Amino acid sequence: MGQASALLLKRLSLPDHNMKDSDTSLIERLRELDESRPSLPGEHWMALGLGLYFLMRRRQTLPGRLASTVAGVALVTRALSGRDGAIAVLRGCVKNR
């Protein structure tokens, strides 16, 4: 196991059974980890493209359509609302005026 994956596992390790209300949840730790890492170039464009692909693909079964729609909406939302997404870029343009 590489050093980076060992560090990631250490950061995401599950807490013991004596968890207090003030302890952070796994979702909060994932959110903090995501905020602390540098963005990948084109990350939100890739999320947007993949989200649109899932939204446009046609599945014959109801569970397939539902899974594609949920994944597509989640990826498009991530592409638009992330820290380097379209909404953040537009806010930066408005602030610079």
Sequence and secondary structure as in RCSB ss.txt:
>XXXX:A:sequence
MGQASALLLKRLSLPDHNMKDSDTSLIERLRELDESRPSLPGEHWMALGLGLYFLMRRRQTLPGRLASTVAGVAL
VTRALSGRDGAIAVLRGCVKNR
>XXXX:A:secstr
  HHHHHHHHHH    TT  TTS  HHHHHHHHHHHS   TTHHHHHHHHHHHHHH   SSHHHHHHHHHHHHHH
HHHHHHSTTSHHHHHHHHHHT 
